[in-house]
Amino acid sequence: MHRQTLKDARYKIIGYIDTASDGKQSARDARYHTVGYYDPHTNITKDNRFHTVGHGNLLASLIACA
């Protein structure tokens, strides 16, 4: 599993995106609470309750809103 750390303009950590070996991604805020999921095979982003947010990878947007 690969982890990408997201930081704001002041280099404060705002969240993380974890990528599994099959390409699926999950997003966590700075407190490690899951905020969403992305499946590249369906090209759909879902929130933490598995409701569809939109098409394409929108995980960074979910972290910024958290």
Buried (B, 14 or more C-beta within 10 A) or exposed (E): EEEEEBEEEEEEEBBBBBBEEEEBBBBBBBEEEBBBBBBEEEEBBBBBEEEEBEEEBBBBBBBEEB
